Amino acid sequence: MEKSRPYIILSAAISLDGKIATRMGDSKLSSKKDQIRLHKLRSKVDAILIGKNTINVDDPLLTVRYAKGKNPVRIILDSQGSISVNSKILQTCNTVPTIIVVSKKINKLNINKLQKFSVEIITSGTNSINLKSLMTHLTKRKIKTILVEGGGTINWEFIKNNLFDEIIITVAPFLIGGTDAISFVQGKGFDKILKSPRLRLNAIKRLENYLVLHYTKV
């Protein structure tokens, strides 16, 4: 692990064809047993991170519910600060520590909106969020482990910038298909296989019809 950033785990449930959601945004791929596994993992990390698109589609709570343990700090990447005031994240920020990460292009109206809530606002980047700078800032805040729960665009940014240490994938027994369905890794992608990070398969766990694959970076 680099001292300049936290230890980062990318986590997702995917279909057999590598999708994390349908073209309509339905991402209910996990089984109850897998949810329990995920929530145990959440309870062991310092922070959990997602992008604004995941909030717009799923409106998640990002807390520990199916296992015992503490709630991690919630980190939301939202360069323009456009998160809805009715989102579960903002509606529960009084009880769960929450960080909203914005860029310098956020307008005054959205800044004023966020300042009405009990959230910490971090500015990182000019037109978009600078992940490397953000990771350095989070390290200074003593956040040592981050669980990234996507979606696909966020996963690509972390992979592209080589900002991850583990990948934990649950392969669900579904086939989604569709060019507009959301893949585990979106974005531009690598043009050559050689540019892809090298990964080592460390563990395989079967949960009934599901497989949990645990990879670490070589």
C-alpha positions as CSV (number, residue, x, y, z in Angstrom):
1,M,0.0,0.0,0.0
2,E,1.2,3.5,-0.9
3,K,1.6,5.7,2.1
4,S,0.0,8.6,0.2
5,R,-3.4,6.9,0.0
6,P,-5.8,4.6,1.8
7,Y,-6.1,0.9,1.0
8,I,-8.8,0.6,-1.6
9,I,-11.2,-2.3,-2.3
10,L,-13.4,-2.3,-5.4
11,S,-16.6,-4.3,-4.7
12,A,-19.6,-5.2,-6.9
13,A,-22.1,-7.9,-7.8
14,I,-22.1,-8.7,-11.5
15,S,-24.1,-10.9,-13.8
16,L,-22.5,-13.7,-15.7
17,D,-22.0,-11.3,-18.6
18,G,-20.3,-8.7,-16.5
19,K,-23.2,-6.2,-15.9
20,I,-23.9,-4.5,-12.6
21,A,-27.2,-3.1,-13.7
22,T,-29.8,-3.4,-16.5
23,R,-30.3,-0.6,-19.1
24,M,-33.1,0.6,-16.8
25,G,-30.8,0.7,-13.8
26,D,-32.1,-2.4,-12.0
27,S,-29.1,-3.6,-9.9
28,K,-30.7,-6.1,-7.6
29,L,-28.2,-8.9,-8.2
30,S,-27.2,-9.9,-4.7
31,S,-28.7,-12.7,-2.6
32,K,-29.4,-12.3,1.1
33,K,-26.3,-14.2,2.0
34,D,-24.2,-12.0,-0.2
35,Q,-25.7,-8.9,1.3
36,I,-24.7,-10.2,4.8
37,R,-21.2,-10.8,3.5
38,L,-21.0,-7.3,2.0
39,H,-22.3,-5.6,5.2
40,K,-19.7,-7.5,7.3
41,L,-17.1,-6.1,4.9
42,R,-18.6,-2.6,5.3
43,S,-18.3,-2.8,9.0
44,K,-14.6,-3.4,8.8
45,V,-13.6,-0.4,6.5
46,D,-13.2,3.2,7.4
47,A,-15.2,4.6,4.5
48,I,-17.5,3.6,1.7
49,L,-17.4,5.5,-1.7
50,I,-19.9,5.8,-4.5
51,G,-20.7,8.3,-7.3
52,K,-23.7,10.5,-7.7
53,N,-25.1,8.3,-10.5
54,T,-25.5,5.4,-8.1
55,I,-27.5,7.7,-5.8
56,N,-29.7,8.9,-8.6
57,V,-30.6,5.3,-9.6
58,D,-30.5,3.4,-6.3
59,D,-30.8,6.0,-3.6
60,P,-28.7,3.8,-1.2
61,L,-28.3,4.2,2.5
62,L,-24.7,2.9,2.6
63,T,-24.9,1.7,6.2
64,V,-24.3,-1.6,8.0
65,R,-27.6,-3.3,8.5
66,Y,-27.3,-7.1,7.9
67,A,-24.3,-7.5,10.3
68,K,-23.0,-6.0,13.5
69,G,-20.5,-3.3,13.4
70,K,-20.0,0.4,12.9
71,N,-21.1,2.5,9.9
72,P,-18.3,3.6,7.7
73,V,-17.9,7.2,6.7
74,R,-19.9,7.7,3.5
75,I,-18.0,9.5,0.6
76,I,-20.0,10.7,-2.3
77,L,-18.3,11.9,-5.5
78,D,-20.5,14.7,-6.9
79,S,-18.5,17.2,-8.8
80,Q,-21.4,19.7,-9.2
81,G,-23.0,19.0,-5.9
82,S,-26.3,18.0,-7.5
83,I,-27.3,15.4,-5.0
84,S,-31.0,15.6,-4.2
85,V,-32.0,17.0,-0.8
86,N,-34.4,14.1,-0.5
87,S,-31.8,11.4,-0.9
88,K,-31.3,9.0,1.9
89,I,-27.7,10.1,2.2
90,L,-28.5,13.7,3.0
91,Q,-31.6,12.8,5.0
92,T,-29.5,10.6,7.4
93,C,-26.3,12.7,7.5
94,N,-27.0,13.8,11.1
95,T,-26.4,10.2,12.3
96,V,-24.0,8.8,9.7
97,P,-20.7,10.7,8.9
98,T,-20.9,11.9,5.3
99,I,-18.4,13.6,3.0
100,I,-19.5,15.2,-0.3
101,V,-16.6,15.6,-2.7
102,V,-17.1,18.4,-5.3
103,S,-15.0,20.2,-7.9
104,K,-14.4,23.9,-8.3
105,K,-17.1,24.1,-10.9
106,I,-19.8,23.7,-8.4
107,N,-22.2,26.6,-8.4
108,K,-23.1,28.8,-5.4
109,L,-26.7,27.5,-5.3
110,N,-25.5,23.9,-4.8
111,I,-22.8,24.9,-2.3
112,N,-25.5,26.7,-0.2
113,K,-27.8,23.7,-0.4
114,L,-25.1,21.3,0.9
115,Q,-24.1,23.7,3.7
116,K,-27.6,23.3,5.2
117,F,-26.8,19.7,5.9
118,S,-24.4,18.1,8.4
119,V,-21.9,17.0,5.7
120,E,-18.3,17.7,5.2
121,I,-17.6,19.3,1.8
122,I,-14.3,18.6,0.2
123,T,-13.2,20.3,-3.0
124,S,-10.8,18.3,-5.2
125,G,-10.2,19.1,-8.8
126,T,-11.2,21.9,-11.2
127,N,-13.7,20.6,-13.7
128,S,-13.9,17.1,-12.4
129,I,-12.8,15.3,-9.2
130,N,-9.1,14.7,-8.8
131,L,-9.0,11.2,-7.3
132,K,-5.3,11.2,-6.5
133,S,-5.5,14.5,-4.6
134,L,-8.7,13.3,-2.8
135,M,-6.9,10.1,-1.6
136,T,-4.1,12.2,-0.2
137,H,-6.6,14.4,1.6
138,L,-8.5,11.3,3.0
139,T,-5.2,9.8,4.3
140,K,-4.6,13.0,6.3
141,R,-8.0,12.5,7.8
142,K,-6.9,9.1,9.0
143,I,-9.1,7.2,6.6
144,K,-7.0,4.0,6.0
145,T,-9.4,1.7,4.1
146,I,-12.1,2.6,1.5
147,L,-14.7,0.3,0.0
148,V,-15.6,1.5,-3.5
149,E,-19.1,0.3,-4.5
150,G,-19.2,2.0,-7.9
151,G,-20.8,2.3,-10.3
152,G,-19.0,1.5,-13.5
153,T,-17.7,5.0,-14.3
154,I,-16.2,5.3,-10.8
155,N,-14.6,1.9,-11.0
156,W,-12.9,2.9,-14.3
157,E,-11.5,6.0,-12.7
158,F,-10.0,4.1,-9.9
159,I,-8.6,1.4,-12.2
160,K,-7.3,3.8,-14.8
161,N,-5.4,5.8,-12.1
162,N,-4.1,2.5,-10.5
163,L,-5.9,3.5,-7.2
164,F,-6.9,0.1,-5.9
165,D,-5.5,-2.9,-4.0
166,E,-8.3,-5.5,-4.1
167,I,-11.3,-6.4,-6.1
168,I,-14.1,-8.5,-4.7
169,I,-16.7,-9.6,-7.2
170,T,-19.8,-11.6,-6.6
171,V,-20.9,-13.4,-9.8
172,A,-24.6,-13.7,-9.8
173,P,-26.6,-16.4,-11.8
174,F,-28.2,-13.9,-14.2
175,L,-27.7,-12.9,-17.9
176,I,-28.6,-9.2,-18.6
177,G,-27.3,-8.4,-22.0
178,G,-27.8,-5.1,-23.8
179,T,-25.3,-2.6,-25.1
180,D,-26.8,0.1,-22.8
181,A,-26.6,-2.1,-19.6
182,I,-24.0,-0.9,-17.1
183,S,-20.8,-3.0,-16.9
184,F,-18.6,-3.4,-13.9
185,V,-16.0,-1.1,-15.6
186,Q,-17.3,1.6,-17.9
187,G,-15.4,4.6,-19.3
188,K,-13.1,4.5,-22.3
189,G,-11.3,1.3,-21.3
190,F,-7.8,0.1,-22.1
191,D,-6.8,-0.3,-25.8
192,K,-4.4,-3.1,-25.1
193,I,-4.6,-6.1,-22.7
194,L,-1.0,-5.4,-21.7
195,K,-2.2,-2.1,-20.1
196,S,-4.7,-3.9,-17.8
197,P,-3.5,-4.3,-14.2
198,R,-2.3,-7.7,-13.3
199,L,-4.5,-9.5,-10.8
200,R,-4.0,-12.6,-8.6
201,L,-7.0,-14.7,-7.7
202,N,-6.7,-15.3,-3.9
203,A,-9.9,-16.9,-3.0
204,I,-13.2,-18.3,-4.3
205,K,-16.2,-18.7,-2.1
206,R,-19.5,-20.3,-3.1
207,L,-22.7,-18.9,-1.7
208,E,-25.4,-21.3,-3.1
209,N,-25.7,-20.3,-6.8
210,Y,-23.3,-17.3,-6.4
211,L,-19.5,-17.1,-6.5
212,V,-17.4,-14.6,-4.6
213,L,-14.1,-13.9,-6.3
214,H,-11.3,-12.2,-4.4
215,Y,-8.5,-10.7,-6.4
216,T,-5.5,-8.6,-5.3
217,K,-3.2,-6.6,-7.5
218,V,0.1,-8.2,-8.4
